[in-house]
């Protein structure tokens, strides 16, 4: 699954966000609630499922 931030950043569960401590394969719902978009800083609640 992929989730998009309003700024255009896409979180891809297959790739994760290793640069910010999120391992590849991490489901979006399993990302800690304090994680934010690495581009603009918005929280998970701002993302929409693609």
Backbone as JSON, one array per atom type, in Angstrom:
{
  "sequence": "XXXXXXXXXXXXXXXXXXXXXXXXXXXXXXXXXXXXXXXXXXXXXXXXXX",
  "N": [[0.84, -1.18, 0.0], [0.3, 2.3, -0.54], [0.68, 5.65, 0.6], [-0.22, 9.05, 0.48], [1.06, 12.26, 1.17], [-0.27, 15.6, 1.53], [1.69, 17.28, 0.45], [2.83, 15.89, -1.56], [4.67, 13.88, -1.09], [5.15, 10.4, -1.04], [4.46, 7.66, 0.92], [5.61, 4.47, 0.78], [4.81, 1.27, 1.65], [6.37, -0.96, 1.05], [8.92, 0.1, 0.72], [9.37, 1.63, 2.98], [10.73, 4.06, 5.28], [13.63, 4.31, 5.66], [15.63, 6.21, 6.21], [14.58, 7.66, 8.22], [14.14, 5.93, 10.29], [12.16, 4.02, 9.79], [11.58, 0.86, 8.88], [11.84, -1.0, 5.77], [8.89, -2.53, 4.53], [7.25, -1.9, 6.64], [4.02, -1.48, 7.77], [1.7, 1.18, 7.18], [-0.06, 1.79, 9.28], [1.39, 0.85, 11.39], [3.47, 2.55, 11.82], [5.04, 4.7, 14.15], [3.02, 7.05, 16.01], [4.14, 9.56, 16.27], [5.66, 10.0, 14.07], [6.49, 11.98, 11.23], [5.88, 13.52, 8.03], [8.72, 13.35, 5.99], [9.3, 15.4, 4.26], [7.62, 17.72, 4.55], [6.75, 17.78, 7.2], [4.17, 17.27, 8.15], [1.76, 15.37, 10.05], [0.87, 11.82, 10.37], [-1.92, 11.71, 10.13], [-2.58, 13.38, 8.09], [-2.12, 12.09, 5.71], [-3.27, 10.35, 2.78], [-4.7, 7.34, 1.58], [-3.57, 5.73, -1.32]],
  "CA": [[0.0, 0.0, 0.0], [1.0, 3.59, -0.6], [-0.07, 6.75, 1.21], [0.34, 10.31, -0.01], [0.93, 13.49, 1.95], [-0.7, 16.71, 0.66], [2.83, 17.93, -0.22], [3.24, 15.06, -2.69], [5.5, 12.76, -0.64], [4.42, 9.13, -0.99], [5.03, 6.59, 1.76], [5.38, 3.15, 0.19], [5.07, 0.28, 2.7], [7.45, -1.85, 0.62], [10.2, 0.79, 0.86], [9.5, 2.25, 4.3], [11.43, 5.35, 5.33], [14.8, 3.95, 6.46], [16.39, 7.39, 6.62], [13.94, 8.2, 9.42], [13.92, 4.86, 11.25], [11.03, 3.15, 9.44], [12.12, -0.22, 8.05], [11.06, -1.47, 4.62], [7.88, -3.52, 4.9], [6.44, -1.42, 7.76], [2.68, -1.02, 7.39], [1.47, 2.58, 7.56], [-0.69, 1.86, 10.6], [2.37, 0.45, 12.41], [4.43, 3.63, 12.01], [4.72, 5.44, 15.39], [2.15, 8.21, 15.81], [4.89, 10.81, 16.25], [6.36, 10.12, 12.78], [5.96, 13.04, 10.38], [6.35, 13.53, 6.64], [10.1, 13.84, 5.95], [9.42, 16.56, 3.37], [6.97, 18.94, 5.04], [6.52, 17.75, 8.63], [2.8, 16.97, 8.55], [1.58, 14.09, 10.72], [0.25, 10.7, 9.65], [-3.35, 11.94, 9.9], [-2.73, 14.18, 6.86], [-1.9, 11.24, 4.55], [-4.41, 9.66, 2.19], [-4.38, 6.08, 0.92], [-3.64, 5.79, -2.8]],
  "C": [[0.89, 1.25, 0.0], [0.07, 4.67, -0.05], [0.6, 8.05, 0.83], [0.03, 11.46, 0.94], [0.43, 14.6, 1.0], [0.46, 17.39, -0.08], [3.33, 17.12, -1.42], [4.14, 13.9, -2.32], [4.63, 11.51, -0.55], [5.17, 8.15, -0.1], [4.62, 5.27, 1.15], [5.77, 2.11, 1.24], [6.21, -0.66, 2.32], [8.83, -1.23, 0.86], [10.44, 1.33, 2.26], [10.11, 3.64, 4.2], [12.68, 5.14, 6.18], [15.63, 5.13, 6.95], [15.84, 7.99, 7.91], [13.49, 7.09, 10.37], [12.75, 3.93, 10.98], [11.51, 2.1, 8.44], [11.22, -0.54, 6.86], [10.1, -2.55, 5.08], [7.0, -3.09, 6.06], [5.1, -0.9, 7.25], [2.46, 0.39, 7.93], [0.89, 2.67, 8.96], [0.26, 1.47, 11.74], [3.47, 1.49, 12.62], [4.06, 4.36, 13.31], [3.93, 6.71, 15.1], [2.9, 9.54, 15.75], [5.73, 10.99, 14.98], [5.7, 11.22, 11.97], [6.54, 12.91, 8.97], [7.78, 14.08, 6.61], [10.31, 15.06, 5.05], [8.86, 17.82, 4.02], [6.65, 18.94, 6.52], [5.09, 17.52, 9.08], [2.73, 15.57, 9.17], [0.87, 13.06, 9.86], [-1.21, 10.96, 9.28], [-3.61, 12.74, 8.61], [-2.6, 13.33, 5.59], [-3.19, 10.59, 4.07], [-3.93, 8.4, 1.46], [-4.54, 6.23, -0.58], [-4.26, 4.52, -3.34]]
}
